[in-house]
Amino acid sequence: MRVLPAERLPDAPAGAPSPDTRNAQPPVARRTDLVAFALIGLLIISIGAVLYVARAFLLPVVMAFVVGTMLSPAANLMERYRIPRAAAALVIVTAVGAGIAFIVGLISAPLMEWSTRLPELGSLLKDKLHVLDRPLALWQELQRMLGGSDTLTTLQMPKIDWVQPTFEFLSPTFAEFLLFFATLILFIASWRDLRRGLILTFGGHEARLQMLRILNEIEGHLGSYLLTVTMINTGLGIATGIACALTGMPNPAGLGALAATLNFIPIIGPVAMFAVLVIVGIVALPTLGAGLLAPLAFVGITFVEGHFITPTIIGRRLALNALAVLLMLAFWTWLWGPMGGFLASPLLIVALILKEHLVPDASPQLPSD
C-alpha cells in the first residue's frame, strides 16, 4: 500500500496568524482576570463576615468615627473661641447625649404604658378590624371558586412573641453604649492629631495634598449632612406632632419625636412610622376613618419632604443615587441593624468622595458600538 506524502503548507512569515485562527476573536475575560475577580469576591466575602461576626465591637467604633467626623466642625468652631478641644468634645458629646435622652424619654413613656396593655390592645384592634370581615369573606369565596384552599376564615391577630427579640435587636447593650461614647469623646478630642498622622503617612507632597483634600471634603460633607438632615427631621417631627394633635391622636409629642428619629433611617423609617400611626390610630380613636387621618397626613408630609425639601437642599451638595441608597440601606441594615441603616447614607457619601478623588474623570470609558 502506497502512502501519500502529506501536503505541505506554504511558508508563512513569522508572527502571521494561522488560517484557522485568522478570524478568531480575543477572549472576553482572560484567566488572570477571572482569578483577580475571584480573589476580589473572596476578599469582599471575608470583609463582610468579619463585619458581621465582630459587629459588637465594630458597630460602636465605626458609629463613633462617623458621628465624630460629623461633629468635628462644631469642635473646630468652639476652638476658635479659645475653648480647649478636649473640653469642646466633652461639651458636644454631653449635649448629644442629653438630646438623645430627651427623645428617648418622649418615646419611651407611652411605649412602656402601651406595652403593659398589649393583650387588651390586641383584642381591641381585632374588634376594630371587624370591618374587614366582609372583604375577607369575599376573598375566601373567590379562592373557593378558583379551587384554592379554604384556610382564611377570620382575621387572625399576630402573636406578641416577637416583642422581646425585637427589643433585643433594636437596643444595644450598655457596653456598646459605653464604648461608643468613650470612643466619640476621644475621637473628637484627638481628631486634629489623627488627621495630621494620616496625612504624614504618605511620603509625596501630591499624595499628602490629595489626602488633605479628601479629609476636608469628608468632614465638610458629613457635617453639613448631619446638620441639614437633623433640621429637616426636626421639622418633619414637629409637623407630624401637629397633625397628630389635630386628629386627636394620643401623645402627639411622643409620636412626633418618634417620626423625627425614624426618619434618620431612609425608606424603612417612614414606612415603620406609618405602620405605628395606623395601629395607634385604629386602637385609640373611635372609628377606622378617624384612625387613618393621621397616617394619611403623615404620608403627605413625608411626600413633600422626600420629593421637594430633601432633594432641593441635599441634592445641591451631593447627589445620591436612589438605587445606591436603597442597596446600601438594605446591606447595612441586614449587617448591623437600625444603626447600620443610619450609617448607610454617610458611608455612601464617604464612598462617593473617595471615588471622585481616587478614580479621575479621565479614566478609560466604554467603547462605542
N, C-alpha and C positions, 0 to 999 in steps of 0.2 A: 504494500500500500504506500502510495507516494504522499508525503507530507508537503503541503504547500507552504512556502515561506510567508511569514507574517508581513502584512503591509506596513510599510514604514511611513510614519507621519513626516511631513516636511519640517525641516528645522525652523523653529520659531525664535525670534530674538529674545534675549534674556529679559525677564520681567513681564512678558506678554501673557495675558490670560489664556488658559486652555479653551478649546472650543466649547466644552461642556459648562464652563463657568463664566463664559463671556457675558451672559445676561443675568447672572445671579445677583441678588440684592444683598447689601450688607446686613448683618443681623441687627434686629431692633435693640436688643439688650445683650451685651457680652457677658461671659461668665463672670468676669471680675465685677461688673455692675450688679449682677444678681447676688454675688457674695456680699458686696457692700450694702445692698438693700436689706439682705437678711440680717447682717450684723446691726444695722441701724434699728430694724424691727426688734431684735433681741434686746438692744440697749433700751429702747422705749418701754418694752415689757418689764425689764428689770427695774427701771426707774419707777414705773407705776407700782410694781409690787413693793418696793421699798417705801414709797409714799403711803401706801395703804397699811402696811404692817407697822410702820413707825409713826402713824398719824397722831398718837397720843403725845408724842414729843414734837413732831414737825409742825403740826397744825398751830399750836400756840406760838411757836417760834416764827413761822412764816407770817402768821397774823400780826405779830408784834412788829416784824420788819416792814410789812406793807403799811400798817396803820402809823408806825413811827415815821416812815417816809412821808406819809400824808400830813402828819402834824409837825414836821420839821420846819416848814415856813413860819408857823406860829412861834416856834422856839427862836428862829432867826430874828423875828420881829421883836421879841422880848429882849434878845441880846442887844439890839440897837439902843434900848433904853437902859443899858448897863445892868441888866439882870443876869446873874451867872447862869450858864446853860444848865447846870445840874438843878438849880432851883427852878428854872423855867420848865424843865422836864417834869419835875415833881408837881408843879402847879398845873401843868397841862393834863397830866395823867389823872390827878385828883379831880379836875373839872370833868374830864371824860367819864371817870368812874361815878361821879355824882349824877351826871346826866343819865347814865345807864341805870343807876339805882332808882332814879325818879321815874323813868319809863317803866322799869320792871314793877315798881310799886303801883303805878296806874293800871298795869295789865294784870298783875297777879291777884289783886284784891277781888275783882269779880270772878276771876278764873277759879280761885280757891272756893269761893261761895258756890259756884255752879258745879264744881267737881264733887261736892258733898251731896248734890241733888241729882246725880246722873241717872239713877233708876227712875225717879219721878219725872225728870225732864224727858227721858226716853219714851215713857208711856204717854206723856203729854204730846210729844212730837208725833207719835204714832196716831193719836186721836186727831190731831190737826190735819194729818195727811190722808184721812179717810176720803177726802175729795178725789183722790187718785184711784179709788177702788173701781170706779166705773171705767176709766181708761184701761186699767189693768185687766178687768173682765173682758173688755173688747179685744185686747191683745191676746188673752188666753183663748177666746173663741176663734180668732184668726189663726192662731197656732193649731188649734184642733181641726180647723177646716183644711189647713195645708198639710195635715198629717204629722205635726210636730208633737213633742212630748208635752203632757199636761202636768207641769210641775209648779207653775206660779199661780197660786190661789189667792193669797193676800199679801199685802206689803209687809215684809219682814224687816224688823229693825236690826241693824248690825250689833253684834256683841261689843262689850266695852273692855274686852280682854286686851285690846291694843293700847289702852291708855298708859299703863306703866312702861311698856317698851318704848312708846313714843316719847315720853318724858326723859327716859334714859338716853334716847338717841339725840334729843334736842338740847339737853342740858350738859355742858361739860363738867368735869369733876373739879373739885376745889384745887387739886394740884395743878390742873391745866390753867385755871384762872390765875393762880399764884405765879406760875411760870410765865404766863402772858404779860401780866402787869410788871413783873420784875424785869423781863426782857425789854418791854416797851420803855420803861424809865431809863435803863442803861443804854438802850439803842439811841434814844433822843439825846441823852446827855453826851454820848461819845460819837455822834454822827459825823462831826467835822473831822475827828481823827480817823474814823473809818474811811471817809471819803479820801482823805489825804493818803492813807496807806494803800487804798485800792488804786489810786491814780499812780502812785510811785512804784507800783508793782511792774508797770510797763517801762521799758528802757528808752524807747524813742520818743522824741518830742511830739511827733504827729500822733502816736498811739496815746500818749498821755492827754493831749488836747482832745482827741476824739472821746476818750473815756470821760473827761470832764464835761463835755457837751452832753453825753448820754446821761450822766448822773443828774446834771442840771435839768435836762428835759424831763426825766422821770420824776424828779422831785416836784417840778412845777406842774406837770400834768396831773399827778396824783393828788397834790394839794388842792388844785382848783377843782378836780373831780369830786373830792370829798366835800369841799365847801358848797359846790353847786348842788350836788345830789342831796346833801343834808338840808339845804334851803328848800329845794323842790319837795322833798319828802315831808318836811315840816308843814309846808303849805297844803300838801295833799292830806296830811293828818288833820289839820285844822278844818279843811273843807269837809272831810268825812265826818268829823265830830259834829259840825254844824248840821250836816244832813241828817245824822242820826238823832240829834236833838229835835229837829223839826219834824221828823217822822215818828217820834215817840219811842225810840229805842232806849233800852236801859243802859246806864253808864256810858253816855256818849264820849266822855273824855277818855275812858279806857279804850273804847273802840277806835277813836282817832289816833291814840298813841300806838295801838297795835297796827293800824293801817300804815302809819309812818315807818314803823320798824320793819314790817314785812316788805315794804316797797324797796328796801335796800337790796332785796334778792329779786333780780329781774324775772319776769314772766311767772315764776312759781309763787312769789309773794302776793301779787294782786289776785291770782286765782284762789289761793288759800284764804285771803281776806274776804273775797266774795262768798266763799262757802261758809265762813264764820258768820257773816252778816245774814245769809239766808237762814241758817239754823237758828240764830238768836232771834231774828225777826219772826219766824214761824212760831217759835216757842213763846216769846214774850208778848206778842201782840194778838189781839182777839181774832182777826181774820187773816186768811192767807194773802189777800191783796195788800193789806196794810203791812204785813211782814215782808213783802217784796219791794216796798217803796225804797227803803234804804239801800238794798243791794243794787237796784236799778240806778239810783242816784250815784252810787259808788262806781258803777260801770261808766256812767257819763263823765265823772271826774277823772277816772283813770284814762279814758279815751282822749280827753283833752290834754291831760298831762303827757301821755305816751306818744301822741301824734303831733302835737304842736309845741308844747313848752320844752320838754326834754330835747327833742331833735333840734329845736331852734337854738338852745343855749349850748348844749354839749356838742352837737354836731358841728358847730363852727370851730371848735378847738381840735377835736379828734373824731373822725368818722369811724364808727364801729359797725361792721357788717352784721346784719341781723342773724344770719346763719351761723357766723363765727361765735356770736354771743350765746346763741342757743346751745351750740355744741360744747363750748367752754362751760356754760352753766350746768349742762347735764353731766359732764365729766367730773367737775369739781364737787358738785352736789353728791354724786354717787360715791366719790372718793372720800370726802371729808364732811359730808352732811351740810346743814344750813350754813355753817361758817365757810365752807368751801364755796357755796353759792354766792356768799357775799364777796369772796375773793376773786370770783370768776372775771368780772369786768376789770378790776385793777390789774390782774395778771395778764389779761388780754391787752390792756393798754401798754404794759411793760414790753410784752412780746412785739407789738407793733412798732414801738420806738426802737427796739433792738434791730428789728428787721429793716427799718428805714436807714439806720446808720451802718449796719454791717453788710447789707445787701444793697449796693448802689443801684440807681436807676439805669445805669449804663450796662447792666448785666445782660447776657445773651437772651434774645427774645425767641418766641416760637417761630419756625419757618413759615413762610406764606404758602398757600395752597398752589 
